[in-house]
């Protein structure tokens, strides 16, 4: 249990970190394409070696995933096809070929495909200590590379042309980022599987993006969300029978995304709605105050002259709540069924009225 939890936490952290770059580069389907492209490599490795050694199969997956990635790059650069088309083509082509090979393996008299099924849908229970060490080493290397090339990665991410003018080899940096993304995806195939691996890459990064505009903070938050998804998902699946760990981890990551979409202060739907309601109320308040100023300025030189409240009833946007707010702000005084502007209210209304008339003009 401890080994599996640690492994899924490390996997979540490294995929969250690297997924941030995929999300910001608008390559959200890249993870899906690479994970599916890795399937033929697993099958071919098994056909060549005849063994179900995890390291050998993952090496085949890595080679296959890198080939698929460079094919995608080649299609985009050498043809007029867009990235989404190239991703879709490679995804379907490699996955179809992989399924064909798995079917062929299943029909062999001396082979059993059951050991390869875990790479389709994931089987975290098969993680052993050596797998966790491998994940930890790859994560450490990834961190070191990120720190060493942070400036280059950041410039390439937001302004590729500017990076070229500074003399950076953008192609090499791009290949480096993509290669690490492929490596992280291949590491997660045994835990989450081909079908769900893209969610592990994208969900923590998408959740982190809602909370910050800083790349460093986003990468850190994505790693945290990914790690917690792994820990909580493993704990939940262990507490219940017949719950597969990979899908539960993905569902927990989806909960982080949902919470971020709703409750993040700057982009969350809840706070957006609160700001919208507040802005609408402020607008109604300003319009009512400007309308009052219009009445006072046109009818009497004495701004404290009382006016009937019923004059406001036909004004669109006027409510008793609006009048109460104006009284609380000391812009208006009420005496029975009449209102009058205060000095402070008149001055504020004068500024508002001038702004509104300028905007209308």
N, C-alpha and C positions, 0 to 999 in steps of 0.2 A: 504494500500500500504506500509506504514511504517513497519507494523507488518510483512508482507510477506518478505520484503527486509531484515529486521533484521534477520528473521528466516533462510532465505536461506544463508545469509552471515555467520551466526554461524554454520550452517550445513556444508557449504563448508570448513570452517576453521577446524572443528573437523575431518571431513573425510579426509582432506588433511594431517593433522598431523598423524593420525593413518594409513592412506594409505601409508605413507613413510615406515613404518615398514613392511607392506605387500609386497611392491615392493622390498625392500632390502632383504627380506627373500624368494624372488622368489615364492610368493604365490599370484600371480596376479589374479588367478581364484577364490581365496577364497571369495572375495567380491561378485562375481557372484553367487557362490554356496550358501552363507549365505542368500543373499537377496531372492533367489528362495526358499530356505529352510524355510523361514519365512512365506510363503504364507499359508501352512496348518494351522499354529498356528492362523492366522487371522480368517480363516474360522471356525475352531473349537471353538474359543472364541465366535464368533457370534452365533454358534449353541447352545453353553452352556448357554449364557446369553440372547440371543435374542435381544440384544441392539447393537447399532452402536457407542458406546462410544469409542473415539479414544484411550484413555489410556488403556482401557481393551483390545482392539484389538492389540495394540502395545505390551502389556504384553504377550499376546499369541504368537505374532511374535517373541518376545525375547526368550521365552522358546523353541519354535520350532527351531529358529536359533541356539541356544546353543546346542540343541540335534543333529542337523545336523552337527555342528562343531565337537562335540565329536565323532560322528560316523565316520567322516572323519579321525580324529586322530586315532581312533580304527582300521579302515581299513588299514591305513598306517603302524601302529606299529604291528598289529597282523597277517597281511598277507604279501605276497610278491608283492602286487600291489603298484605302484608308486602313488605319490600325485595327478598327473593330472587325473589318472584313478579314484581314490577315489572321487575327486572333481566332475568329470563328472557324476559318479554314483549317488551321493547324490543330485546333482543339478537336474538331470532328474527325479529321484524318488520322491523327495519332491514336485517339481513343478507340476509333473503329478498328484500327490495326491491332491495338492492344487486346481488345475483346476477341478478335479473330484468333490471336495467338493463345489466349487463355482457353478458348474453346478447343483448339488443337491439342493443348497440353492435357486438358481434361479427358480427352479421348485416347490418350496414350495408355497402353496396358501397364506400364511400369511407373506411372506418375500419378500423383494426387494433387489436384488443384486447390484443395482445401487450405493449404498453407499460404496460397497466394491471394485468397479472398480478403485477407485482412488489409491488403493494400488498396482494395476497392472502397471499403466502408470503414476501415480503421479497426484496430483491436489493441487498445492501450494496455490490456492485461499482459500482452506479450513483451512489454518493455522489460529489459534487464539492466543491471547496473552498468554494463559496458555501453549500452545505448544512451544512458543518461550522461555518462562521461563524454561520449562523442558529442552530444548536444551541448554540453557545457563548454567543451573546447571550441566548437564552432561559434558559440555565442561570444566567448572571449575574444576570438580572432575578429569577429564582426565588430565588437566594441572598439578594439584597437584600431581597425581600419577606419571606422567612423570618426574616431578622434583625430587620427592622422590626416585624413582627407576631408575633414568637416567643412572647411572653407570652400574647397573645390566642389563638394557635393551640393552645398547650399547655393553657390553661384550658378551651377549647372541647372539646378532645379528651377530657379526663378528667372534666369536670363541666360540662355544658352549662347546667344550671339555675343553678349558681353564677356562671357567666359572665354570665347574664342579670341576676342580682341586682347585679352590679358595674357594670351599665349598658352592657355591650358589645353591639354589634349582631351577634348570633350568625348571623343569616341572611346578612348581607354577608360575614362571615368564612368561613362555610361555602361560599358561592358562590365566593369567592376561591380557596380550597383546591381545590375541585372544578374550577374553570376551569384552574388550572395543571396539574392531573392530566390533563385533556383535552388541553391543549396538548402536554404531554410525550408522551402516547400518539400524537398525530397526527404529531409529529416522528419517532417511531420506526417508523411504518408502512412507510416506504420501505426501512428496514433489516431489520426483523424480520417485518413483515407483520401483517395483521389477525388471523390465526389464532393467532400466538404472542406477540403484544404483551403480553397480560396476564401472561405468565410473566416478562417483563422488569420489569414493575411490581411483581410480588409476590415473586419468588424472592429477590432480594437483601435485601428487607425481612424476609422470613420467616427467612432465615439470620441476619441481624443481631439479630433479636429473641431468639434463643437465647443470645446472649452477654451481654446487659445488661438492666437494668431502667431505665436512664436514657434519656430521649427523645433528648437531644442526642447521646449516644454511639451510639444506635441509628441515627439519621439519618446520622451520619458513617460508621459501619460499612456501612450499606446502600449509600451512595454508593461506598465503596471496593470492596465486593463487586461492585457493578454495573459499575464501571469495569474491574476486573480480568477480569470475565466477557467484556466487550467486547474487551479486548486479547487475552486468551488464545484466545477463540473465533475472532477474526480470524486470529491466527497459525496456529492449527490448520487452519482451512479453506484458508489460503493454502499450507500445506505439502503438501496433498493435492489431487489433481484431483477434480473433480465433488463437492466438498463445499460445500453452501450455507452461507454465513456465518451467517445468522439462526438456523437450527436449532442450529448448533454453539454459538453464543453462549448460547442457552437451555439447552443440555445442560451447558455449563460452569457456568452459574448454578445448575443443579440439583445439580451436584457440590458446590458451596459449601453448598447447603441440606443435602445428605446429611451432609457433614462436620460441619456445625454441629449437626445433630440427634443425631449420635453422640458427638462429642468436646467439646462445650461443657461447661465445668466445672459450671455450676449446673443446666442442664436436659438435658444430653446423656444419651443412653441408657446409654452406657458407664459414666459416673460415677454415674448413678443406680443401676445394677446393683452397682457397687463399694460404694456407700453401703449398699445393701440387704443385701449379704452381710456387711459389717462390723457393721451394726446387729443382724443375726440372730446373729452370733457373740458380740457383746457381751451380747445377751439370754440366750443359752445360758450364758455365763459367770456372769452375775448370778444366774440361776435356780439353777445348781449351787452357787454360793457360799451362797445363801440356804438351800438344802436342807442343806448342810453345817452351817450355823449352827443349823438346826432340830434336827439330830441332836446336836450338841454341847451345846446349851442344855438339852435334855430328858434327857440321859443322865449328864452329868458336870459337876461344878462346875469342875474343872480343864480349861481349854480346850485345853491341850496334850496331853490324853489321846489316845493313838493309836486310830484306827478303821480297820477293814479296807476296802480299796478296793472289794471285791466288794459292799459295802453300797450303793455308788453305781451298780452295774451296771444295776439295775432302774429307775433314775431316768431319765425321758424327757429327752433332751437331753444327757446326760452322755457325753463322749468322752475318750479319752486326751489328745487335743489340748487340751481344756478344762482338764484337770488340769495339763498342762504349762504352760499360760498362767498359771494360778493360782500355780504355783510360781515362775514368772518374775517375777510381780508381788509376790512375798514375802507372799502371803496364806495359803499352805499349805506345809507341809514334808512331804517324803516320806521314809519309812524302810522300805525293802523293799516289803512289800505293804500297809503301813499309811500313813495320812495323819493330820495334825493341823493345826488352825488356828493361825496366829501371832496375836500381839496385834493387829497391823495388820489382818490378815484378819478377825479377830473383830469389830473395831470397824466395818470397812467392811461386813461381812456383816450386822451388827446394823442399820445404817442401811438397807441394801437390803431386809432382811426386813420392817422396819417399813413401808417404802414399798409393798412387794408386798402386805402384809396390808391396808394402807389402801386400795389400789386394788381388791383383791378385795371389800373391804367396801362 
